[in-house]
C-alpha cells in the first residue's frame, strides 16, 4: 500500500521524528477512510483535488482547528509529491489546495526571575531523581533544545573543552549549542551519580528511575511538576524553549543568532518571539515615558 511505503520513507530516509511520522500516518489514515466512505475509493493514489477539497470542508464542519487542517494539507502535499516522484501517481492534486488563515498565537513564556530561582534551588547531592530532574529543567531552559533532542543526547554529546553540546535536530541535522561552566558542572555531577546508582547503563544521558533511556512522558511529568511551582499556565518542555528564546531576545540577542540556536530552518519561525518583545517594550514605554501617561482630553 502506498501510504505504508510513504510512512516508511519519511521515517527511514527523511528521518522524521516518531511523533511527526505518527501524525502523518494518522492524517493519511483519516483521509483514506474518508475516500472509502464518501467515494468508495480504495486507492488514495487516484484521489483528485475536488475529493481533497471535500475532505477539508468536512473537517471544518466537524470543528477541526485551522492548525490541524493545515497540517493535514501539508501531509497530503508531501504524500502526493512522493507518489509523483516514484511514478505512483500522475500529478499532485494537493498543490491546488490553499492553507487556511489562522490567528497568530503569541508564544507563552515564563518569568525569568522565577525560572532562575526554581533552577537554583538546592537538591540532595546524592539523590539521582532530584539531580536528574533539575538537570532536565536546566538543560531545556539554558539551551532551548527540543524534547526529542534532549532524549537523543548521550554522554559524549557534551564537549567540555569547547563548552558546547551537540544535538541532533529535525531532519537529522546537527548543531552545537554553547554551555555555561555551571551547566557543565551540573552535567558532570549528574553523570557521576548516574554511574554510581546504575552499574550498567547505555550511552543515553538522561535516564529513567530504573536506569533505562528516558521517554517523552517522563520528561513531561518532570517539567509539569517543576513548573507547577511558578505558573498555573501551560507547563511543557516547549514552554521552556519559548522562554529561552524570548529571554535571549529581550536581553539583546540578534534574531539570526536565536534562529541558529533553536535550529530553525527559516527566520519566519523565529520571528514569532518578537511579539513577546514588542509587548514588553510597550509595557516599559507605557510606564516610563512621560507622553505615554497622558490621556486624551487631559
N, C-alpha and C positions, 0 to 999 in steps of 0.2 A: 504494500500500500504506500502511495507517495507521501502521505503525511508522516508515516513512521520513518521513512528514509530521510525526510527533511529534518525531523527532530534529531535523528542520529547524526546528521550532518552538522547541525548547529552545536551539538554537544561535543563531538569529537574533533571536527575540523575548525569550526568558528570559535570554539572554546567558550561558548556561552555558559554562564553560571547555572547551577542546578535550579535555582529559583526562577531565572529567566526562561530556561528551557521548559520548565513545568508550566509557566504562564502561557508560553506559545502553544504548547501541546493542548492546554485547556481551551484556548481560543479556537484552535483548529477542530477540536472535538465538537465544540458547540456549533461551529459553522457547518461541519459535515452533517451533524444531526439535523440542523435546520434545512439543509438541502434535501435530505431524505424525506423529512416530514412534509415540507411545503411543495417540493418539486419532484419527489420520487426519483431523485438523482443520487446514485450511489458513488459516483466518481467526482470528487471535487475538482479534478483537472478540467472538467467540462463546464464548470460554472462560468457565467458571464457577468458583466458589470451590473445589469439590472437585478440579478439574483443577489449580488453583494449589497447593492443599494437597498434592496428589500429587507435584507437581514439587519442592516444598520437602522432602518426605520423601526423594525420590530424591537430592537434593543432599546431604542429611545422610548417607545411606547411602554416598555416594561420597566422603565425607570433606571436604566443603566446610566452611570455618570459619563459626562463628556470625556473624562480622562480614560475611563475603561474602554469606551468606544474607539477613541483614537489609538489606544494600544492595540486593539483588535484589527483596526485598519492597517496599522504598521505590520502586524503579524501577517496579514494576507498579502500585502505588498511584497514582503520578504519571501513568503512561501511561493508565490507565483513567479517571482524573479528567479528563484531556484529551479522551478519547473521548466521555465523557458530556457534557462542556461543548460539544462540537462535534456532538452528536447522532449520533455514530458507534457508540454503544453505549447500551443502556438503563440499565445500572447498573454500579457499580464492584464487581466480585467480589473485589477485593483488600482491601477495607476490613475484612473479617471475619478476615483473616489476622494473627495476632499475631506480633510480633517475638520472636526467641529471646533468652533471657537470656545475657549474655556476662560473662565475668570482667573486672572493671575492671583496665585496664592502667595501670601507673604510667609516666608520661612520662619518657623518658630526657633527661638534660641533661648539659652539660659543666661542668667545674670553672671557676669564674670566673677565678681567677688564671692558669690555664693558657691560657685563651682570650685574655685580655688580653695575655699575654706573646707569644702567637702573632701576634696582630694588630699588636702593637707592634714586630715585627721590621722591621729596615731593608730596603728594596728598592732596586734600582738606579734612580736617579732618572729615567732616560730609557728604561727598559725597559717597553714598553707592556704586555706579558703579565704581568710581575711586579706592576706597579702596578694593573692591572685585577683580577688575582686577589685581591690584598689588599683592594681596594675592595669586591669582591663579598662577601668574608668579613665585612668591617666593616659593610657595609650590612645584610646579613641578620641579623647579631647585634645591631647597635645599634638597629634599628628593629622587628625581629620580623616583617617583611613576608614574605608567601608567595613561593614561587618564581615563580609566574605574575605576581605584582605586580612583582617585580624586572624581569622580562623586558619588561613593558609601560611601564617608565619611559622618559622621553625627556629631552633636555637641558633642557626647560622645566619638568620636574616639580619641580625644586628652587627654592624661593623663598628667596633669601639674606637678604632683609630681614626676613621673618617667621621665618626659620630653621626651615623645615618642608619636607617632601617630600610631594607629593600622589600617592597611589597609587589605582589602580582595583582594587577588591576583587571579591569574588563578587557576582553579580547586578548587575555594573557599578556598584557603589556606590563613591563616592569618600570618602576620609578623609585627614586631614592627620596626619603623624607628625613630632614635633619632631626636629631635628638639632643636634648639638653643633657648635661652631665648628671643632673639629678635623676632624670628618667633612666639613663643608662645604669646608674647605681641601683635604682629600683628593680630593673630587669635582672641584673646580676644577682641581687639579693633573692628575688623570686626563684631564679633558676637553681640557686644553691639549696633553697628549702625544698624545691620540687624534687631534686635528685636525692635528698635525704629521706623524704617521705616515700617516694616510689623507687624501688631498686631497679626496676626495668621500665623504661619509658621510650616512646618513639621520639622522632625528631620534632614533633609539634611543640610550639612554645607554650600555648595556653592549653591546659589540661582540665578535665572534669574532676570531680571529687574522687573518682575511682582511678584516676591516672590515665584515662583514655583521652583521645583527641576531643577537644571542646566542640560543641554543636550549637547552632543558632539559638534554640530555645533557652539554653543555659545562659548565654550572653544576654538575651533579652531579660531573663529573670534577674540577673546581676544588676543590670542597668536600671530596670524598673524599681528594684528595691532601693538602690542607692539614691536615685533622683527623687524618690517619693519624699525624701527629707527636705528638699528645697523647692519642689514645684508640684502643683496639682494638675498641671497640663500634661501634654504628651511626653512620655518617658520611653525613649528608644535609643539605640546606637546612633541612628541618623540625626537625632536632635543634637548629639554631641558633635557630629560632623558639621551641622549647621552652625553651632556655637563657635567651633574652631574658626570657620570661615568668616563669620560675622565679626568676631573679636579681632581677628587679624586685620580685616578691612577697617574697622573702627580705630585701630591703632596705627594706621598709615601704610599698611602693606599694599602694594600695587595689585591690581586685579589679575594681571598676567601671572604674577608670582603665585597667587592663590589658585589660579587655574592649574598650574603645574603641580602644586602640592596636592590638590584634590584629584588629579588625574583626569580632568575634564578634556574632552576632545575639542569642544568648541567653547569660545568665550561666552557665548549666549547662556550657556548652562551655569556659568559662574556669576553672571550679571544679576541674577535673582537676589544675591546678597546685598546689592547696592540699595535695595528698597529699605532694608533694615537700617543702613547707614543714613539714608535720607531722613527716615523717621527720627533718628537720634539727633541729626543736625537741626531738624525743625523744632524738636523739643528744647535743645540748647538755645536756639535762636529766640524762641518764644519767652524763655525765662531770663535770658541775658541781655538782649538788645533793647534799648530804650524805646525805639519806634515800634517794636513788636507788641508793647504793652498798651499802646494807645487804642482806644475803641472808637468806632465811627460815631461822630457826633460829640466826642468827648473833648 
